[in-house]
Amino acid sequence: MEIYEDIFSVVDQYDTLFVDIYGVLFDGSELYNGTLATLSKIRERGKKIVLVSNTSQLSTDAKRGYLERGMKCGVHYDYFVTAGEFLRNTLLYNPEVLDNRCTGGKFSSVKYLFFGNTNIFKDTQLSIVTTYEEADLVYVSSPRAHYGSVRIDNLYDENNNKVCIEEFLDKDWRKLKDDQGRKGLAEFSFLLGKLAKLGKTLFLSNPDIFAPFKIDEGKHLVATQGAIGSYYERFFGGHVVYFGKPFVGIFDFAKQVSSSETDKILMIGDTLWTDVLGAHNSGIDSALVMTGVSGEFFKKMTGKHMNEKLEILSNRIGTKLAYTDQTLKYPTHMLRHFFENIR
C-alpha cells in the first residue's frame, strides 16, 4: 500500500474530513507541529472538518480546552463531536436507545465508577445515586487509581516479565504491577468483580482502550474507559454499552450534526480497531496515520514492508484490542502523518 506524506495527497477526493484528535492532531501533550496551519489550509480549500473524538467530555468543554491550545472553531474546524456529547444527546432525545441496548428494561438511576462529569446527565431521565446497589446502571468515567493514571506501558506480571501492551486485557489485573510496585489495575479488578456479582450493566462514552498522557514530563500510554469495559466483559462476563468509535452510532451522529454525505467523507485516525473499523462499518473511507497509537506499534516493526506491518497490526495486535470478532479492515489510505510538515 502506498504511503502518502500528509493529508494533502488525498484531501481533494472528499468534501468532509472526520478527524480523530489524539494521535492525529495531538500527541498527548501538545499539538503536532504544523497541525493548526494544516487545518486552516484545508478549510480554505472549501473542505468541512469535523473533529470526532472518543473523549467523554461534552463538546463545549472539549472545544474550550483546545481553544487554549490555539485551535478555534470556524478557523481550524467546523464541528466538534465527542462520545460524551453523543451519549448526552441520546439520553436527552432518544432515551429508548439506552433501554433497547441494555438488559432488564427501563432505567432511571446511575452511579459513577470513578469520578466523572455529572453534566452528561443533567435534565435527562437518569438520576445519580450514591451506591452501586441502588443503581440501574453504572457509568464508567475516566479511570484513576488512588495515585493517579495507570500506565500500561510498564506493566509486569507475577514473574516480573514485562507485559506487551496488546496483551494486558487478557491478563489477570490482580497480578499485574508497574515498575514502582503499584497495583492500580488490581483496584479496578476488585471493583468490577463487585459490580459483576451485583449484575450491573456498565455504560461508557470513551471506548478507547488506552491513550497517550503526559506524566512526569514524559508521554505514556494509560488505561482509559474502554479498557475497563473490555475487561469487565472478558473476565466477568459483564454487560457493557458503549458510546463512541468504532460503533456506528457516533458516525451517524457526526453525519447528522455536520450534514455530511457518506460517500464524500474521509475518516482520519490512528487505530484500525476504532477509527478505521468504525468508518468501514459506517460506509465511509478511512486514512490511517503512522503517528499516535499505531505509530508506536509501527516503530517496533523495523525492516518490514508496509503490507506486512498492516497484517501484524490487524491480525496479531488489533484482534486483541478490538470490540468485535469481525475481521479488521485495511484503511483506504495510509498517511505518514496528517499534518503538513512546517520546517
Order of alpha helices (4+ residues) and beta strands (2+ residues): beta-beta-alpha-beta-alpha-beta-alpha-alpha-beta-beta-beta-beta-beta-alpha-beta-beta-beta-alpha-beta-alpha-beta-alpha-beta-alpha-alpha-beta
